[in-house]
Amino acid sequence: MTTFVDRVELHVAAGNGGHGCASVHREKFKPLGGPDGGNGGRGGDVILVVEQAITTLLDYHHSPHRKATNGKPGEGGNRSGKDGQDLVLPVPDGTVVLDKQGNVLADLVGQGTTYVAAQGGRGGLGNAALASARRKAPGFALLGEPGDSGDVVLELKTVADVALVGFPSAGKSSLISVLSAAKPKIADYPFTTLVPNLGVVTAGSTVYTIADVPGLIPGASQGKGLGLEFLRHVERCSVLVHVLDTATLESDRDPVGDLDLIEEELKLYGGGLEKRPRLVVLNKVDIPDGQDLAEMVRPDLEARGYKVFEVSAVARTGLKELSYFLAEVVAKARARKPKQEATRIVIRPKAVDDAGFTVTYDEVEDVYRVRGEKPERWVRQTDFNNDEAVGYLADRLNRLGVEDALKKAGAKAGDGVAIGSEENAVVFDWEPTMMAGAEMLGRRGEDHRMEAPRPATQRRKEKEARRGDAAQQEYDEFRPF
């Protein structure tokens, strides 16, 4: 049964925004008390947050689909809908968030670090919020926007100061068990360690973490064995420790040959691993043959520039010197790291001539395509079953300058206009003088439904005047010549 997962593909979906409400306040003696439709609630976000207690991505391996809740629609009486609840997903320290193409979106290191993987949709405005001096009683409301959705890849890279690398059964797990309080599974057969083990070591005033990388064999950087799955856990480590088996039972292996093979795999993997500080630990010197072999290869290793330690994880010899030396190297590596500067907020104001949208002619589709954050958002918020809502959209696009831009681009009445991307666009025939929505009730942007009623005498005089005009017209049509 799988107990450790360090790479998953997560399908996230934020909540949709709630629709706004179109409502008119009704009360005795107030047949038209004014618009009182509330706004829709915001959709919930999907947020990744680092939790130190989490060490694996196993939960997301079993349940890769995660969705936040939707916002509630608005109601009459100026009651806004409830916001959707954010979905907070805890991830291990050192989790890297990537898109499907492998581009890094976020590197989550440190307790409490957060990243919004999917943002919830905005709630639609109710007709009470849309009312103005020119549009006193909107008979429509805006729709809620859909929340973001997509796939992200989570990769766990262990956050440790020291990485133990070497062949299977070289004694890495045994070494980490005696240097720290970690209790890894230990046995004498290849690939005993199927997950990276992490331990905390205290040497004097320095506290550092140490991890072993399992399954390194020739071809690991190309995906052979388990190496490719776990080499990523070495990337964050400041120091590499080659653990070499001086008492191997395989006749075709020797410590120097093992070192060369592992170095080649680290070089092929890349990521700057070949430039990290490193030292060599000759393990299992408590065995007579192991001690003899260690004495034979040590001069060669030191001639290459390696600091060499002879230890025995079983007899617990040479461990104190190794621990304190690693603490010294880690302290120097930490001192070389640049201090984290305060977060700087860069403000990039828009250019004065930036209209916020573009108009281009698509020869393939034979349409004028309008792209921009505002026009596309406004289209998503519009209820096209409501003529007045369509008129309101036309007003907004006209004020933004879309109509003038279409004229400059060469659009003529009857030409196709598409707002949005090719996959999800709203297409319509452009009519520059089209009357829609509230314009059908009066001039563009006006609504006479809330105006004060005219006196009865005035209405009677107007009615009689219309009758007189009709009689005069009938007489003119049938009078004899």
C-alpha positions in Angstrom: 0.0 0.0 0.0 1.3 3.4 -1.0 2.2 5.5 2.0 4.4 8.2 0.5 3.7 10.3 -2.6 5.8 13.2 -3.7 4.2 14.1 -7.1 0.5 14.4 -8.0 -1.6 16.1 -10.6 -4.3 18.1 -8.9 -7.6 19.2 -10.5 -8.8 22.3 -8.8 -12.0 24.3 -9.4 -12.9 27.5 -7.5 -16.5 28.4 -6.7 -18.7 30.3 -9.0 -20.0 33.7 -8.1 -23.7 33.9 -7.2 -26.1 35.7 -9.5 -27.4 39.1 -8.6 -31.2 39.6 -7.9 -33.6 41.7 -9.9 -36.3 42.7 -7.5 -38.6 45.7 -6.9 -39.7 46.7 -3.4 -43.4 46.4 -3.0 -45.4 47.8 -0.1 -48.9 49.1 0.5 -49.4 52.5 -1.1 -46.0 52.1 -2.7 -46.6 50.0 -5.8 -43.1 50.8 -7.2 -40.9 51.3 -4.1 -37.7 51.1 -6.1 -35.2 48.3 -6.8 -34.0 46.2 -3.9 -32.2 43.2 -5.4 -29.1 42.1 -3.5 -25.7 41.2 -4.9 -24.5 37.6 -5.4 -21.8 36.2 -3.1 -18.2 35.6 -4.1 -17.1 32.1 -5.0 -14.6 30.4 -2.8 -10.9 30.2 -3.6 -8.7 27.1 -3.7 -5.7 27.9 -1.5 -2.5 25.8 -0.9 -0.9 26.4 2.5 2.3 24.9 3.9 1.8 22.8 7.0 4.9 21.4 8.8 3.0 18.4 10.1 2.2 17.3 6.5 5.0 15.2 4.9 3.4 13.6 1.9 1.0 14.3 -0.9 -0.8 11.0 -0.4 -4.2 12.6 0.2 -4.2 14.3 -3.2 -3.1 11.0 -4.8 -6.3 9.3 -3.7 -8.6 12.4 -4.1 -7.2 14.6 -6.9 -10.4 16.5 -7.6 -10.9 19.5 -5.3 -13.6 22.2 -5.6 -14.5 25.2 -3.5 -18.2 26.1 -2.8 -20.2 28.5 -4.9 -21.5 31.9 -3.8 -25.2 32.2 -3.0 -27.4 34.3 -5.2 -28.7 37.7 -4.0 -32.3 38.1 -2.8 -34.9 40.8 -2.6 -34.9 43.3 0.3 -31.3 44.2 -0.4 -30.1 40.9 0.9 -26.7 39.9 -0.5 -25.9 36.2 -1.1 -23.4 34.4 1.2 -19.8 34.1 0.0 -18.5 30.7 -0.9 -16.2 29.1 1.6 -12.5 29.0 0.6 -11.0 25.5 0.3 -7.7 25.4 2.1 -5.4 22.5 1.1 -2.4 21.7 3.4 0.8 20.7 1.6 4.3 19.7 2.8 7.1 22.2 3.2 9.0 22.4 0.0 6.1 21.8 -2.4 6.6 23.2 -5.9 3.5 24.1 -7.9 3.7 23.7 -11.7 1.4 23.9 -14.7 0.8 21.1 -17.2 3.7 22.4 -19.3 6.2 22.3 -16.4 6.4 26.0 -15.7 6.9 26.8 -12.0 3.9 28.8 -10.6 5.0 28.8 -6.9 7.7 27.4 -4.6 6.1 26.9 -1.2 8.8 26.9 1.5 8.2 27.9 5.1 5.3 27.4 7.5 2.2 29.2 6.5 3.2 30.1 2.9 0.2 30.2 0.7 -0.7 30.2 -3.0 -4.1 30.7 -4.6 -4.4 27.8 -7.1 -7.8 28.9 -8.3 -9.6 32.1 -7.7 -13.3 32.2 -7.0 -15.7 34.1 -9.4 -17.1 37.5 -8.6 -20.7 37.8 -7.5 -23.1 39.5 -9.8 -24.5 42.9 -8.9 -28.2 43.2 -8.1 -30.5 45.8 -9.6 -30.3 47.9 -6.5 -26.5 48.4 -7.1 -27.1 49.0 -10.8 -29.6 51.8 -10.2 -28.5 55.3 -11.1 -30.0 58.7 -11.8 -30.4 57.7 -15.5 -31.4 54.1 -14.9 -33.7 54.4 -11.9 -35.3 50.9 -11.9 -33.2 48.3 -13.7 -35.2 45.3 -14.6 -32.2 43.0 -14.7 -29.2 42.0 -12.6 -25.7 40.8 -13.5 -24.8 37.1 -13.5 -22.0 35.7 -11.3 -18.7 34.9 -12.9 -17.5 31.3 -13.1 -14.5 30.5 -10.9 -11.1 29.5 -12.2 -10.5 25.8 -12.9 -7.6 23.8 -14.2 -4.9 21.3 -13.5 -1.7 21.9 -11.5 1.2 19.5 -10.7 2.5 19.4 -7.1 6.1 18.2 -6.6 7.6 17.7 -3.2 11.3 18.6 -2.8 12.6 17.8 0.6 13.8 20.7 2.6 17.1 19.5 4.2 20.6 20.7 4.8 22.5 17.5 4.1 21.7 14.7 1.6 23.1 11.2 1.9 23.6 9.7 -1.5 24.9 6.3 -2.5 24.0 2.8 -3.7 21.2 0.7 -2.1 22.3 -1.0 1.1 25.3 1.3 1.5 24.1 2.1 5.0 22.4 5.5 4.5 19.4 4.6 6.6 21.5 3.1 9.3 23.6 6.2 9.4 20.7 8.6 9.6 19.2 6.5 12.4 22.3 6.9 14.6 22.9 10.5 13.8 19.4 11.6 14.5 16.2 10.3 16.2 14.8 9.1 12.8 13.7 5.5 12.7 13.7 4.3 9.1 13.1 0.8 7.9 16.4 -1.0 7.6 17.3 -4.4 6.0 20.0 -5.9 3.9 18.5 -6.0 0.4 18.3 -3.5 -2.4 15.6 -0.7 -2.3 14.8 -1.2 1.3 14.3 2.6 1.5 11.3 3.5 -0.8 10.8 7.0 0.6 13.2 9.8 1.6 13.9 9.7 5.3 14.5 13.0 7.2 16.2 13.5 10.5 17.2 16.4 12.7 20.8 16.5 14.1 22.1 18.7 16.9 25.9 19.3 16.9 26.9 21.9 19.5 24.9 25.1 18.8 24.0 24.1 15.2 20.8 22.2 14.4 20.5 20.9 10.9 18.4 18.4 8.9 19.7 15.3 7.1 18.0 13.2 4.5 18.8 10.1 2.5 18.0 9.6 -1.1 16.9 6.1 -1.9 17.4 4.0 -5.0 20.4 5.6 -6.7 21.8 3.2 -9.3 23.4 3.6 -12.8 20.8 5.1 -15.1 18.8 6.8 -12.2 18.9 10.2 -13.9 17.2 8.6 -16.9 14.4 7.0 -14.9 16.0 3.6 -14.1 15.1 2.2 -10.7 13.8 4.8 -8.2 16.4 7.4 -8.7 14.6 9.8 -10.9 11.6 9.9 -8.5 13.8 11.0 -5.6 16.7 12.9 -7.1 14.5 16.0 -6.8 14.8 15.8 -3.1 18.5 16.6 -3.3 18.1 19.9 -5.1 17.5 22.0 -1.9 20.3 20.4 0.1 23.4 22.5 0.8 25.9 19.5 1.3 26.1 16.1 -0.4 27.5 13.1 1.5 28.6 10.1 -0.5 28.0 7.0 1.6 30.3 4.2 0.3 30.0 0.6 1.3 33.4 -0.9 2.1 32.0 -4.3 2.8 29.9 -5.0 -0.3 29.4 -8.6 -1.2 29.2 -7.8 -4.9 32.5 -8.7 -6.6 32.0 -6.1 -9.5 31.7 -3.2 -7.1 34.3 -1.1 -5.2 33.9 2.3 -3.3 35.7 4.4 -5.9 33.7 2.9 -8.7 30.5 3.5 -6.8 31.5 7.1 -6.3 32.2 7.7 -10.0 28.9 6.2 -11.0 26.9 8.3 -8.5 28.8 11.5 -9.5 27.9 10.8 -13.2 24.2 10.4 -12.3 24.2 13.7 -10.4 25.9 15.4 -13.3 23.4 14.1 -15.8 20.4 15.1 -13.6 21.6 18.7 -13.5 20.1 21.3 -11.3 23.6 22.4 -10.1 24.1 19.3 -8.0 27.6 18.8 -9.4 28.7 22.1 -7.8 27.5 21.4 -4.3 30.0 20.9 -1.5 30.5 17.2 -0.8 32.4 14.8 1.3 32.8 11.0 1.5 31.8 8.6 4.3 33.4 5.1 4.2 30.8 3.0 6.0 31.0 -0.4 7.7 34.6 -0.2 8.8 33.7 -2.4 11.8 34.0 -5.4 9.4 37.7 -6.4 9.0 37.6 -6.5 5.2 35.8 -3.2 5.2 38.5 -1.6 7.3 41.2 -2.9 5.0 39.4 -1.6 1.9 38.8 1.8 3.5 42.6 2.2 4.1 43.3 1.2 0.5 40.9 3.7 -1.1 41.2 6.6 1.3 44.4 8.1 -0.2 42.9 8.0 -3.7 39.8 9.8 -2.5 41.7 12.5 -0.6 43.9 13.0 -3.7 40.7 14.0 -5.5 40.0 16.7 -2.9 37.3 14.9 -0.8 37.2 15.1 2.9 36.9 11.4 4.0 35.5 9.9 7.2 35.6 6.3 8.3 32.5 5.4 10.3 30.5 2.4 11.4 26.8 2.9 12.0 26.6 -0.4 13.8 29.6 0.2 16.2 28.9 3.9 16.3 32.5 4.9 15.6 33.5 8.1 13.9 30.0 9.6 14.1 30.9 12.6 16.4 33.6 13.9 14.1 31.3 13.5 11.1 28.4 15.3 12.8 30.4 18.3 13.9 32.1 18.6 10.6 28.7 18.6 8.8 27.5 21.3 11.3 30.4 23.5 10.3 29.8 23.1 6.6 26.1 23.7 7.0 26.8 26.9 9.0 29.1 28.2 6.3 26.5 27.4 3.6 23.8 29.3 5.5 26.1 32.3 6.0 26.7 32.4 2.2 23.0 32.6 1.4 21.8 36.1 0.9 19.5 37.5 3.5 15.9 37.6 2.5 14.9 41.2 1.6 11.6 42.7 2.5 8.9 42.1 -0.2 8.8 44.9 -2.6 5.6 45.9 -4.4 6.1 47.1 -7.9 3.4 49.3 -9.2 3.2 49.5 -13.0 0.5 52.0 -14.0 -1.2 51.5 -17.3 -0.2 53.7 -20.2 -2.3 56.8 -20.9 -3.3 55.5 -24.3 -4.1 52.0 -23.1 -7.8 51.4 -23.9 -7.9 48.1 -22.0 -9.0 46.1 -25.0 -7.9 45.3 -28.6 -9.9 44.9 -31.8 -8.5 42.7 -34.6 -9.9 41.2 -37.7 -9.9 37.4 -37.8 -9.7 36.4 -41.5 -10.4 32.7 -40.8 -13.6 33.3 -38.9 -14.4 36.5 -40.8 -15.2 38.4 -37.6 -13.8 41.4 -35.7 -12.5 39.9 -32.4 -12.6 42.1 -29.3 -10.2 40.9 -26.5 -9.8 42.6 -23.1 -10.4 41.9 -19.4 -13.4 44.2 -19.1 -15.3 43.4 -22.3 -14.9 39.6 -21.7 -16.0 40.0 -18.0 -19.0 42.0 -18.9 -20.1 39.4 -21.4 -19.9 36.7 -18.8 -22.0 38.8 -16.5 -24.8 39.5 -19.0 -28.1 37.6 -19.2 -28.8 37.5 -22.9 -32.4 36.4 -22.3 -33.1 39.9 -21.0 -33.2 42.7 -23.5 -32.6 45.4 -21.0 -29.4 43.5 -19.8 -28.2 43.4 -23.4 -28.8 47.1 -23.7 -26.8 47.7 -20.5 -24.0 45.7 -22.0 -24.2 47.8 -25.2 -24.0 51.0 -23.0 -20.9 49.8 -21.2 -19.1 48.7 -24.4 -19.9 52.1 -26.0 -18.6 54.0 -23.0 -15.4 51.9 -23.1 -14.9 52.9 -26.7 -15.4 49.5 -28.4 -17.9 50.9 -30.9 -15.4 53.7 -32.0 -12.6 51.1 -32.2 -14.7 48.9 -34.4 -15.4 51.8 -36.8 -11.7 52.6 -37.0 -10.9 48.9 -37.7 -13.2 49.0 -40.7 -16.3 47.3 -39.3 -19.6 48.0 -41.0 -23.2 47.3 -40.0 -23.9 43.6 -40.3 -20.3 42.5 -39.8 -19.7 39.7 -37.2 -18.1 40.8 -33.9 -16.8 38.2 -31.4 -16.0 39.1 -27.8 -13.6 36.6 -26.2 -11.3 33.8 -27.2 -11.9 31.5 -30.1 -12.9 28.7 -27.7 -15.4 30.7 -25.7 -16.6 33.8 -27.5 -20.0 35.5 -27.9 -20.6 36.4 -31.6 -23.2 38.8 -32.8 -24.0 41.0 -35.9 -22.8 44.5 -35.3 -25.4 47.3 -35.6 -23.9 50.7 -34.5 -27.4 52.2 -34.0 -29.0 49.2 -32.5 -31.6 50.0 -29.9 -31.8 47.4 -27.1 -32.8 47.0 -23.5 -33.7 50.2 -21.7 -33.3 52.1 -25.0 -36.6 50.5 -26.1 -38.1 52.4 -23.2 -36.5 55.7 -24.0 -33.2 57.2 -24.9 -30.1 55.1 -24.3 -29.5 54.7 -20.5 -32.9 56.1 -19.5 -35.8 54.3 -17.9 -39.2 56.2 -17.5 -40.9 53.5 -15.5 -40.1 55.2 -12.2 -41.0 58.7 -13.3 -43.9 60.4 -11.4 -47.3 59.9 -13.1 -48.9 62.8 -15.0 -52.1 64.4 -13.7 -55.4 62.9 -15.0 -56.4 66.2 -16.7 -53.1 66.2 -18.7 -53.5 62.5 -19.7 -57.1 63.2 -20.8 -56.1 66.2 -22.9 -53.3 64.1 -24.5 -55.7 61.3 -25.3 -58.2 63.7 -26.9 -55.4 65.3 -28.9 -54.4 61.9 -30.2 -58.0 61.1 -31.2 -58.3 64.4 -33.0 -55.1 63.8 -34.9 -56.4 60.3 -35.9 -59.7 61.8 -37.2 -57.9 64.5 -39.1 -55.6 61.8 -40.7 -58.6 59.7 -41.7 -60.4 62.7 -43.2 -57.3 63.6 -45.2 -57.0 60.1 -46.6 -60.6 59.8 -47.8 -61.7 63.3 -48.6 -63.0 63.8 -52.2 -60.9 65.5 -54.7 
